[in-house]
Amino acid sequence: MSEPRRTVPLRSTCGRPHACPPAMQLRILEQIALFSGLSGDELASIRSRMESLAWSAGDALFSAGEPAEHVYLLAAGQAKAFRTTATGQRTSLDFFGPGDVLGGLTWAGRSGYTETAVALVTTCALRIDAGAFREVMLAHPSVALGVLDVVSDRLALARSAEQEQASATVTERVAGGLLRLAHTFGVPGDVPGATLIQLPLTRADLAAMAGTSAESVSRVMSRLRRDGLIDSGRRWTAVLDPAGLLAAK
């Protein structure tokens, strides 16, 4: 028999309870790849162990070093997760959208979150206690295998980024980051062949992705814009020429 679920008081920055009808929660779970193949009754059982929360732009879902007590399944909005060096520089930046899972997935030998996750826009998520999520994985091996795939993919992406930062130029790193974001978050732009990245990217975000300074990113972005490869505004970035951006040096 499982232990009674603990009630963890919410911090003021951790989000606020969000009214989300059970039917809507089920539709959210149905759209998350981890739970594909599960029956309606199985999804309903998992849903009963979750709570709905919402955050405003700039609010932290969780912070590095805090006890890794929850797993978050994004239902709407966008978030970014990052690590911070001893000097305060952000690194290992990643972005998440609806259907993504983040939080206490590293249950083996780690008691705290290794990253800080911040909402980029108004964001809603389903949250489940990490212990309850482990029970879900034990009951449904397909979910456990899906989590293993998620963790493996993120480790591979992190290693790829490290290798890129060690060997590629700043321009190549910025261009590569923009192309990855366009692939994941892009939608067709107004210009034929253009892709609009629907993320409120800052120069600091791009600098963290590329492993460089915000000043260097500004210079690279200005040159890419002059060359007609990208365009950008206050809260948007468009890739106008993917092939040209891929070849940028």
Backbone as JSON, one array per atom type, in Angstrom:
{
  "sequence": "MSEPRRTVPLRSTCGRPHACPPAMQLRILEQIALFSGLSGDELASIRSRMESLAWSAGDALFSAGEPAEHVYLLAAGQAKAFRTTATGQRTSLDFFGPGDVLGGLTWAGRSGYTETAVALVTTCALRIDAGAFREVMLAHPSVALGVLDVVSDRLALARSAEQEQASATVTERVAGGLLRLAHTFGVPGDVPGATLIQLPLTRADLAAMAGTSAESVSRVMSRLRRDGLIDSGRRWTAVLDPAGLLAAK",
  "N": [[0.85, -1.19, 0.0], [0.55, 2.2, -0.8], [2.12, 5.09, 0.67], [0.37, 7.71, 2.46], [-0.33, 10.62, 0.58], [1.71, 13.48, 0.83], [1.01, 16.82, 1.83], [2.26, 19.62, 0.41], [3.07, 22.83, 1.28], [2.55, 25.7, -0.77], [4.98, 27.91, -2.03], [5.09, 31.49, -2.43], [6.16, 32.05, -4.88], [5.86, 29.77, -6.31], [3.71, 29.21, -7.86], [0.15, 29.27, -8.38], [-2.86, 27.7, -7.24], [-4.86, 26.31, -9.8], [-7.83, 26.32, -11.5], [-8.82, 23.54, -13.15], [-10.76, 21.54, -14.96], [-11.48, 18.01, -14.43], [-11.94, 16.62, -16.88], [-10.57, 18.22, -18.72], [-7.97, 17.94, -17.73], [-7.57, 15.24, -18.28], [-7.56, 15.32, -21.08], [-5.22, 16.75, -21.45], [-3.3, 14.94, -20.45], [-3.6, 12.9, -22.31], [-2.34, 13.97, -24.5], [0.32, 13.92, -23.95], [3.35, 12.43, -24.63], [4.55, 10.51, -22.98], [2.46, 9.07, -21.86], [1.17, 7.75, -23.85], [-0.75, 5.13, -25.19], [-1.8, 4.24, -22.8], [-4.77, 3.3, -21.05], [-8.07, 4.79, -20.78], [-9.01, 4.53, -18.14], [-6.61, 4.09, -16.78], [-5.29, 6.52, -17.24], [-7.06, 8.18, -15.9], [-6.64, 7.36, -13.28], [-4.02, 8.21, -12.88], [-4.38, 10.94, -13.25], [-5.84, 11.6, -10.98], [-3.94, 11.92, -9.05], [-2.74, 14.27, -9.39], [-2.24, 17.87, -9.36], [-3.41, 21.09, -10.42], [-1.65, 23.93, -11.51], [-0.71, 27.39, -11.92], [1.42, 29.89, -13.38], [2.74, 33.2, -13.55], [4.43, 35.18, -16.08], [7.9, 35.09, -15.63], [7.83, 33.99, -13.1], [9.13, 31.45, -10.93], [8.97, 27.99, -11.49], [10.32, 26.01, -10.15], [13.39, 25.92, -8.24], [16.96, 25.59, -8.54], [18.59, 23.38, -6.33], [16.54, 23.23, -4.48], [14.46, 20.8, -2.77], [13.78, 18.02, -4.82], [10.86, 17.48, -5.33], [8.7, 17.25, -7.03], [7.18, 16.49, -10.23], [6.58, 18.06, -13.31], [4.12, 18.63, -15.74], [3.72, 20.29, -18.59], [0.95, 22.15, -19.57], [0.04, 24.43, -20.89], [1.52, 27.37, -22.31], [4.96, 28.48, -21.86], [8.26, 27.63, -20.77], [11.56, 28.14, -19.43], [14.57, 26.43, -18.62], [17.5, 26.42, -16.63], [20.97, 26.3, -15.62], [23.16, 27.72, -13.17], [26.34, 29.18, -12.94], [29.11, 29.47, -10.57], [29.81, 32.11, -10.77], [27.52, 33.34, -11.45], [26.66, 33.14, -14.06], [24.41, 32.05, -16.55], [23.85, 28.78, -17.77], [23.52, 25.85, -19.91], [20.95, 26.15, -21.05], [17.55, 25.46, -21.69], [14.42, 25.03, -23.4], [10.87, 24.73, -22.9], [7.65, 23.51, -23.82], [4.03, 23.09, -24.24], [3.08, 19.8, -23.34], [5.6, 18.94, -22.66], [7.78, 17.51, -20.16], [9.14, 18.12, -17.0], [11.32, 18.69, -14.16], [11.48, 16.75, -11.2], [12.79, 14.39, -12.44], [15.19, 13.08, -12.29], [15.6, 10.77, -10.36], [17.42, 9.06, -9.22], [19.67, 8.96, -6.78], [19.77, 11.73, -6.45], [18.71, 14.48, -4.65], [17.86, 17.05, -4.96], [16.64, 19.7, -7.14], [18.41, 20.18, -10.15], [18.34, 22.3, -11.8], [16.97, 25.57, -12.52], [13.7, 26.5, -13.24], [11.76, 28.71, -15.15], [8.82, 30.52, -15.86], [8.04, 31.72, -19.07], [5.91, 32.97, -20.22], [2.43, 33.39, -19.28], [1.79, 30.41, -17.71], [0.61, 27.09, -17.47], [0.42, 24.04, -15.64], [0.32, 20.52, -14.89], [0.96, 19.04, -11.8], [2.75, 16.54, -10.1], [3.51, 14.6, -7.24], [6.87, 13.55, -6.72], [7.37, 11.02, -5.61], [4.9, 9.76, -6.03], [4.95, 9.78, -8.79], [7.02, 8.0, -9.3], [5.77, 5.67, -8.47], [3.84, 5.52, -10.46], [5.5, 4.99, -12.66], [6.49, 2.46, -11.94], [4.15, 0.99, -12.04], [3.5, 1.22, -14.7], [5.42, 0.25, -17.09], [5.93, 1.31, -19.66], [5.77, 4.05, -19.32], [7.99, 4.5, -17.68], [10.04, 3.77, -19.46], [9.64, 5.77, -21.34], [10.36, 8.03, -19.82], [13.06, 7.45, -19.45], [13.92, 7.74, -22.09], [13.46, 10.5, -22.43], [15.24, 11.64, -20.54], [17.66, 10.63, -21.54], [17.76, 11.8, -24.09], [17.98, 14.5, -23.4], [20.43, 14.52, -22.06], [22.09, 13.81, -24.19], [21.72, 16.03, -25.85], [22.83, 18.0, -24.22], [25.51, 17.17, -24.12], [26.15, 17.41, -26.82], [25.92, 20.17, -27.1], [28.04, 21.01, -25.47], [30.24, 20.0, -26.89], [29.94, 21.47, -29.24], [30.34, 24.07, -28.32], [33.01, 23.9, -27.73], [34.28, 23.64, -30.16], [33.09, 25.08, -32.27], [32.55, 28.25, -33.97], [31.44, 31.42, -32.57], [29.4, 32.48, -34.14], [28.52, 30.19, -35.51], [27.55, 28.73, -33.35], [25.45, 30.34, -32.35], [23.83, 30.4, -34.63], [23.26, 27.66, -34.88], [21.81, 27.24, -32.51], [19.53, 28.84, -32.99], [18.43, 27.5, -35.18], [17.78, 25.04, -34.01], [15.82, 25.85, -32.19], [13.93, 26.84, -33.99], [13.19, 24.5, -35.23], [11.9, 23.16, -33.13], [10.04, 24.97, -31.93], [9.07, 26.49, -33.97], [6.87, 28.17, -36.29], [5.19, 28.59, -39.46], [6.23, 31.58, -41.07], [5.36, 34.96, -42.18], [6.74, 35.52, -44.51], [7.49, 33.62, -47.4], [8.9, 30.46, -46.81], [10.05, 31.25, -44.44], [10.53, 30.87, -40.89], [8.92, 31.35, -37.87], [9.99, 31.82, -34.64], [8.38, 31.18, -31.82], [9.01, 32.32, -29.17], [9.83, 34.31, -26.37], [12.69, 35.37, -26.68], [15.72, 36.43, -25.16], [18.8, 38.33, -25.43], [20.49, 37.4, -23.49], [19.49, 34.84, -23.09], [20.14, 33.59, -25.55], [22.87, 33.84, -25.38], [23.46, 32.16, -23.22], [22.74, 29.72, -24.36], [24.62, 29.53, -26.39], [27.01, 29.66, -25.09], [28.47, 32.04, -24.65], [29.02, 35.62, -24.52], [26.46, 38.15, -23.92], [26.97, 40.45, -25.38], [28.53, 39.51, -27.51], [26.64, 37.9, -28.76], [24.8, 39.87, -29.58], [26.29, 41.2, -31.54], [26.61, 39.13, -33.43], [23.91, 38.55, -34.07], [23.16, 40.98, -35.22], [24.73, 40.95, -37.53], [23.76, 38.65, -38.84], [21.19, 39.53, -39.32], [21.67, 41.69, -41.05], [22.64, 40.24, -43.21], [20.38, 39.11, -44.13], [19.45, 36.7, -43.12], [18.04, 36.29, -40.8], [15.39, 37.76, -38.85], [14.22, 39.94, -36.27], [12.36, 40.9, -33.35], [11.01, 42.57, -30.45], [9.88, 40.48, -28.93], [10.08, 38.26, -30.55], [11.57, 36.07, -33.01], [12.68, 35.43, -36.27], [13.57, 32.97, -38.6], [14.77, 33.46, -41.67], [16.18, 32.36, -43.79], [16.92, 29.28, -43.74], [18.86, 27.5, -44.89], [20.95, 29.23, -45.5], [21.53, 30.13, -42.94], [22.38, 27.78, -41.76], [24.77, 27.49, -43.07], [26.23, 29.58, -42.14], [29.16, 31.22, -40.98]],
  "CA": [[0.0, 0.0, 0.0], [1.36, 3.41, -0.88], [2.0, 5.99, 1.81], [-0.51, 8.85, 2.18], [0.34, 11.72, -0.11], [1.98, 14.64, 1.66], [0.58, 18.12, 1.34], [3.39, 20.54, 0.46], [2.59, 24.2, 1.13], [3.09, 26.4, -1.92], [5.63, 29.2, -1.86], [4.43, 32.54, -3.21], [6.72, 32.05, -6.23], [5.76, 28.42, -6.86], [2.51, 29.05, -8.66], [-1.09, 29.34, -7.62], [-3.82, 26.68, -7.68], [-5.49, 26.69, -11.05], [-9.02, 25.51, -11.75], [-8.73, 22.81, -14.42], [-11.7, 20.43, -14.79], [-10.9, 16.68, -14.67], [-11.98, 16.27, -18.3], [-9.48, 18.93, -19.36], [-6.74, 17.3, -17.3], [-7.43, 14.0, -19.04], [-7.17, 15.66, -22.45], [-3.81, 17.13, -21.39], [-2.51, 13.71, -20.31], [-3.68, 12.16, -23.57], [-1.46, 14.61, -25.48], [1.71, 13.8, -23.51], [3.87, 11.2, -25.22], [4.86, 9.52, -21.94], [1.28, 8.3, -21.48], [0.52, 7.16, -25.02], [-0.98, 3.69, -25.04], [-2.51, 3.94, -21.57], [-6.22, 3.33, -21.2], [-8.74, 5.91, -20.13], [-9.04, 4.3, -16.7], [-5.26, 4.29, -16.27], [-5.05, 7.96, -17.23], [-7.88, 8.78, -14.84], [-5.98, 7.07, -12.01], [-2.86, 9.1, -12.79], [-4.89, 12.31, -13.1], [-6.33, 11.81, -9.61], [-2.8, 12.17, -8.19], [-2.14, 15.52, -9.84], [-2.89, 19.15, -9.09], [-3.22, 22.08, -11.47], [-1.04, 25.17, -11.05], [-0.43, 28.38, -12.96], [2.46, 30.86, -13.06], [2.86, 34.37, -14.4], [5.74, 35.31, -16.71], [8.96, 35.45, -14.69], [7.75, 33.2, -11.87], [9.87, 30.18, -10.94], [8.26, 26.75, -11.18], [11.17, 25.46, -9.09], [14.73, 26.5, -8.28], [18.06, 24.66, -8.3], [18.92, 23.19, -4.93], [15.35, 22.88, -3.71], [14.14, 19.36, -2.84], [13.14, 17.65, -6.09], [9.67, 16.8, -4.82], [7.6, 17.21, -7.98], [7.34, 16.42, -11.68], [5.65, 19.01, -13.92], [3.7, 18.35, -17.11], [3.22, 21.57, -19.07], [-0.31, 22.09, -20.3], [-0.05, 25.62, -21.74], [2.57, 28.34, -22.02], [6.35, 28.14, -22.15], [9.19, 27.82, -19.66], [12.96, 27.86, -19.71], [15.3, 25.87, -17.49], [18.91, 26.74, -16.77], [21.85, 26.17, -14.46], [23.92, 28.94, -12.93], [27.68, 28.94, -12.46], [29.47, 30.17, -9.33], [29.92, 33.54, -11.08], [26.2, 33.85, -11.78], [26.36, 33.0, -15.49], [23.47, 30.98, -16.86], [24.32, 27.8, -18.75], [22.66, 24.69, -20.16], [19.59, 26.65, -21.2], [16.63, 24.66, -22.5], [13.07, 25.59, -23.43], [9.83, 23.72, -22.81], [6.32, 23.95, -24.21], [2.96, 22.15, -23.9], [3.39, 18.39, -23.54], [6.92, 18.61, -22.12], [7.84, 17.08, -18.77], [10.36, 18.57, -16.35], [11.28, 18.64, -12.71], [12.2, 15.7, -10.49], [12.92, 13.16, -13.22], [16.43, 12.41, -11.93], [15.28, 10.25, -9.04], [18.46, 8.15, -8.73], [20.83, 9.54, -6.1], [19.74, 13.19, -6.39], [17.6, 14.9, -3.81], [17.49, 18.43, -5.27], [16.6, 20.08, -8.54], [19.71, 20.63, -10.66], [18.1, 23.46, -12.64], [15.89, 26.49, -12.19], [12.74, 26.63, -14.34], [11.04, 29.98, -15.05], [7.78, 30.71, -16.87], [8.29, 32.8, -20.02], [4.6, 33.61, -20.38], [1.5, 32.72, -18.37], [2.02, 28.99, -17.93], [-0.16, 26.16, -16.65], [0.98, 22.7, -15.63], [-0.11, 19.54, -13.92], [2.09, 18.7, -10.95], [2.58, 15.3, -9.37], [4.58, 14.32, -6.29], [7.88, 12.69, -7.33], [7.15, 9.67, -5.14], [3.74, 9.23, -6.75], [5.35, 9.55, -10.17], [7.79, 6.74, -9.3], [4.79, 4.59, -8.42], [3.25, 5.43, -11.8], [6.47, 4.31, -13.52], [6.53, 1.05, -11.57], [2.9, 0.36, -12.49], [3.4, 1.3, -16.16], [6.79, 0.26, -17.63], [6.06, 2.16, -20.84], [6.04, 5.41, -18.83], [9.38, 4.5, -17.23], [10.88, 3.79, -20.66], [9.53, 7.1, -21.91], [11.18, 8.93, -19.01], [14.45, 7.15, -19.79], [14.18, 8.37, -23.38], [13.53, 11.95, -22.23], [16.49, 11.96, -19.85], [18.77, 10.32, -22.45], [17.77, 12.83, -25.14], [18.48, 15.76, -22.84], [21.86, 14.36, -21.83], [22.75, 13.85, -25.5], [21.7, 17.42, -26.3], [23.79, 18.74, -23.42], [26.86, 16.81, -24.58], [26.33, 18.02, -28.13], [26.15, 21.6, -26.9], [29.39, 21.16, -24.94], [31.17, 19.78, -28.0], [29.79, 22.59, -30.16], [30.97, 25.24, -27.72], [34.46, 23.71, -27.72], [34.88, 23.59, -31.5], [32.43, 25.94, -33.26], [32.65, 29.69, -33.77], [30.26, 32.0, -31.92], [28.35, 32.57, -35.16], [27.98, 28.84, -35.73], [26.79, 28.31, -32.17], [24.2, 31.1, -32.34], [23.02, 29.91, -35.76], [22.78, 26.32, -34.54], [20.76, 27.38, -31.5], [18.31, 29.36, -33.63], [17.85, 26.44, -36.02], [17.15, 24.05, -33.12], [14.58, 26.44, -31.67], [12.98, 26.91, -35.11], [12.68, 23.14, -35.45], [11.04, 22.74, -32.02], [8.98, 25.92, -31.6], [8.77, 27.33, -35.12], [5.64, 28.1, -37.09], [5.43, 29.32, -40.71], [6.19, 33.02, -40.99], [4.65, 35.65, -43.25], [7.56, 35.42, -45.72], [7.61, 32.23, -47.84], [10.12, 29.78, -46.38], [10.5, 31.74, -43.13], [10.01, 30.2, -39.7], [8.83, 32.25, -36.73], [10.23, 31.17, -33.36], [7.43, 31.81, -30.9], [9.57, 32.36, -27.83], [10.36, 35.64, -26.04], [14.13, 35.18, -26.46], [16.58, 37.58, -24.86], [20.2, 38.11, -25.8], [21.08, 36.58, -22.43], [19.11, 33.46, -23.36], [20.95, 33.09, -26.66], [24.25, 33.75, -24.9], [23.55, 30.94, -22.41], [22.71, 28.58, -25.27], [25.83, 29.49, -27.21], [28.19, 29.68, -24.26], [29.23, 33.25, -24.94], [28.47, 36.8, -23.84], [25.34, 38.81, -24.58], [27.53, 41.4, -26.34], [28.91, 38.75, -28.71], [25.39, 37.5, -29.42], [24.24, 41.04, -30.24], [27.05, 41.43, -32.78], [26.28, 38.07, -34.38], [22.53, 38.74, -34.51], [23.13, 42.13, -36.13], [25.29, 40.54, -38.83], [22.82, 37.72, -39.47], [20.07, 40.33, -39.8], [22.14, 42.42, -42.25], [22.79, 39.28, -44.31], [19.05, 38.64, -44.54], [19.23, 35.32, -42.69], [17.06, 36.3, -39.72], [14.82, 39.05, -38.45], [13.82, 39.79, -34.87], [11.71, 42.01, -32.68], [11.13, 42.57, -28.99], [9.52, 39.17, -28.37], [10.01, 37.25, -31.6], [12.73, 35.89, -33.89], [12.3, 34.69, -37.47], [14.62, 32.44, -39.47], [14.32, 33.75, -43.04], [16.92, 31.54, -44.74], [17.52, 28.19, -42.96], [20.08, 26.99, -45.52], [22.0, 30.23, -45.32], [21.89, 30.16, -41.53], [23.15, 26.57, -41.52], [26.12, 27.67, -43.65], [26.87, 30.78, -41.59], [30.45, 31.01, -40.3]],
  "C": [[0.89, 1.24, 0.0], [1.12, 4.28, 0.34], [1.05, 7.12, 1.46], [0.27, 9.97, 1.54], [0.51, 12.9, 0.83], [1.41, 15.91, 1.01], [1.72, 19.1, 1.52], [2.88, 21.96, 0.29], [3.28, 24.9, -0.01], [3.8, 27.67, -1.48], [4.92, 30.22, -2.74], [4.93, 32.55, -4.65], [6.52, 30.71, -6.95], [4.54, 28.22, -7.73], [1.27, 29.1, -7.77], [-2.03, 28.25, -8.12], [-4.63, 27.19, -8.87], [-6.66, 25.76, -11.32], [-8.93, 24.87, -13.13], [-9.62, 21.58, -14.27], [-11.04, 19.08, -15.09], [-10.89, 16.29, -16.15], [-10.85, 16.95, -19.06], [-8.14, 18.31, -18.99], [-6.5, 16.01, -18.06], [-7.0, 14.28, -20.48], [-5.69, 16.06, -22.5], [-2.93, 15.88, -21.33], [-2.49, 12.91, -21.6], [-2.71, 12.7, -24.62], [0.01, 14.51, -25.1], [2.24, 12.43, -23.91], [4.15, 10.12, -24.18], [3.68, 8.58, -21.68], [0.56, 7.69, -22.68], [0.38, 5.65, -24.82], [-1.7, 3.31, -23.76], [-4.02, 4.08, -21.78], [-6.81, 4.55, -20.49], [-8.78, 5.75, -18.62], [-7.66, 4.52, -16.08], [-4.91, 5.77, -16.2], [-5.84, 8.64, -16.12], [-7.25, 8.54, -13.47], [-4.78, 7.98, -11.81], [-3.32, 10.53, -12.54], [-5.3, 12.6, -11.66], [-5.19, 12.14, -8.65], [-2.12, 13.5, -8.52], [-2.92, 16.73, -9.37], [-2.54, 20.12, -10.2], [-2.67, 23.37, -10.87], [-0.81, 26.1, -12.22], [0.62, 29.36, -12.45], [2.38, 32.04, -14.02], [4.27, 34.4, -15.0], [6.77, 35.78, -15.68], [8.93, 34.69, -13.39], [8.53, 31.9, -12.02], [8.95, 29.01, -10.62], [8.99, 26.03, -10.05], [12.57, 26.02, -9.28], [15.78, 25.45, -7.95], [18.38, 24.6, -6.81], [17.74, 22.88, -4.04], [15.1, 21.37, -3.77], [13.35, 19.04, -4.1], [11.9, 16.81, -5.8], [8.57, 16.62, -5.85], [8.08, 17.03, -9.42], [6.23, 17.28, -12.28], [5.38, 18.61, -15.36], [3.04, 19.62, -17.65], [1.97, 21.38, -19.91], [-0.45, 23.25, -21.28], [1.06, 26.57, -21.33], [3.94, 27.82, -22.37], [7.2, 28.42, -20.92], [10.6, 27.58, -20.15], [13.61, 27.33, -18.44], [16.79, 26.1, -17.71], [19.65, 26.41, -15.47], [22.65, 27.47, -14.35], [25.28, 28.59, -12.36], [27.94, 29.72, -11.17], [29.56, 31.68, -9.53], [28.58, 34.15, -11.47], [25.82, 33.75, -13.23], [25.42, 31.83, -15.71], [24.02, 30.08, -17.95], [23.27, 26.72, -18.93], [21.2, 25.09, -20.3], [18.77, 25.73, -22.1], [15.24, 25.27, -22.38], [12.05, 24.47, -23.48], [8.49, 24.34, -23.18], [5.29, 22.9, -23.83], [3.32, 20.71, -24.27], [4.73, 17.98, -22.99], [6.83, 18.31, -20.63], [9.16, 17.55, -18.18], [10.21, 18.5, -14.85], [12.06, 17.47, -12.16], [12.25, 14.38, -11.22], [14.18, 12.39, -12.85], [16.31, 11.89, -10.5], [16.41, 9.42, -8.44], [19.61, 8.95, -8.1], [20.83, 11.05, -6.04], [18.5, 13.63, -5.63], [17.11, 16.3, -4.13], [17.4, 18.67, -6.77], [17.98, 20.58, -8.96], [19.58, 21.9, -11.49], [17.05, 24.37, -11.99], [14.99, 26.61, -13.42], [11.88, 27.87, -14.12], [10.02, 30.06, -16.17], [8.14, 31.9, -17.76], [7.04, 33.62, -20.27], [3.69, 32.99, -19.32], [1.49, 31.24, -18.69], [1.21, 28.15, -16.95], [0.46, 24.77, -16.75], [0.24, 21.82, -14.65], [1.12, 19.12, -13.12], [1.77, 17.45, -10.15], [3.77, 15.11, -8.44], [5.56, 13.32, -6.91], [7.72, 11.24, -6.88], [5.98, 9.01, -5.84], [4.09, 8.93, -8.2], [6.19, 8.28, -10.28], [6.83, 5.55, -9.26], [4.1, 4.4, -9.77], [4.2, 4.68, -12.74], [6.56, 2.82, -13.22], [5.29, 0.31, -12.08], [2.81, 0.3, -14.01], [4.81, 1.39, -16.76], [6.97, 1.15, -18.86], [6.33, 3.61, -20.45], [7.49, 5.52, -18.38], [10.33, 4.54, -18.42], [10.82, 5.16, -21.34], [10.36, 8.12, -21.15], [12.66, 8.71, -19.31], [14.83, 7.79, -21.12], [14.33, 9.88, -23.23], [14.86, 12.34, -21.61], [17.69, 11.73, -20.77], [18.9, 11.38, -23.54], [18.35, 14.14, -24.61], [19.96, 15.68, -22.53], [22.63, 14.44, -23.15], [22.8, 15.27, -26.03], [22.72, 18.25, -25.53], [25.22, 18.43, -23.85], [27.15, 17.42, -25.94], [26.63, 19.51, -28.02], [27.56, 21.86, -26.38], [30.43, 21.0, -26.04], [31.14, 20.95, -28.98], [30.49, 23.83, -29.62], [32.49, 25.14, -27.73], [35.08, 23.85, -29.1], [34.3, 24.58, -32.49], [32.67, 27.41, -32.94], [31.38, 30.2, -33.08], [29.11, 32.09, -32.91], [27.71, 31.22, -35.4], [27.13, 28.39, -34.55], [25.46, 29.04, -32.08], [23.27, 30.59, -33.44], [22.44, 28.54, -35.45], [21.67, 26.37, -33.51], [19.45, 27.87, -32.09], [17.63, 28.29, -34.47], [17.18, 25.37, -35.16], [15.83, 24.58, -32.58], [13.51, 26.52, -32.77], [12.37, 25.54, -35.37], [11.66, 22.76, -34.39], [9.84, 23.65, -31.83], [8.51, 26.74, -32.79], [7.41, 27.09, -35.74], [5.92, 28.88, -38.38], [5.29, 30.82, -40.53], [5.44, 33.63, -42.16], [5.41, 35.56, -44.57], [7.68, 33.96, -46.12], [8.96, 31.63, -47.42], [10.63, 30.2, -45.03], [9.83, 30.95, -42.01], [10.06, 31.17, -38.53], [9.0, 31.45, -35.45], [9.37, 31.87, -32.32], [7.91, 31.65, -29.45], [10.06, 33.78, -27.56], [11.84, 35.55, -25.67], [14.81, 36.49, -26.1], [17.98, 37.29, -25.34], [20.89, 37.24, -24.76], [20.72, 35.11, -22.62], [19.98, 32.85, -24.45], [22.41, 32.94, -26.24], [24.44, 32.49, -24.07], [23.55, 29.7, -23.3], [24.02, 28.42, -26.01], [27.12, 29.47, -26.39], [29.09, 30.87, -24.52], [28.6, 34.42, -24.2], [27.3, 37.38, -24.63], [25.83, 39.8, -25.62], [27.92, 40.69, -27.63], [27.68, 38.32, -29.49], [24.79, 38.68, -30.17], [24.95, 41.33, -31.55], [26.7, 40.39, -33.84], [24.87, 38.26, -34.92], [22.42, 39.91, -35.48], [23.66, 41.75, -37.5], [24.36, 39.59, -39.56], [21.61, 38.47, -40.02], [20.46, 41.1, -41.06], [22.25, 41.5, -43.45], [21.46, 38.7, -44.77], [18.73, 37.22, -44.12], [18.18, 35.22, -41.59], [16.42, 37.67, -39.63], [14.36, 38.87, -37.0], [13.17, 41.07, -34.38], [11.83, 41.84, -31.19], [10.85, 41.19, -28.4], [9.39, 38.09, -29.44], [11.32, 37.22, -32.39], [12.27, 35.05, -35.07], [13.55, 34.23, -38.21], [14.12, 32.58, -40.9], [14.96, 32.82, -44.06], [17.61, 30.41, -43.98], [18.81, 27.66, -43.55], [21.23, 27.95, -45.34], [22.47, 30.29, -43.87], [22.73, 28.94, -41.18], [24.58, 26.72, -42.01], [26.87, 28.84, -43.05], [28.11, 30.42, -40.79], [30.81, 32.23, -39.47]]
}
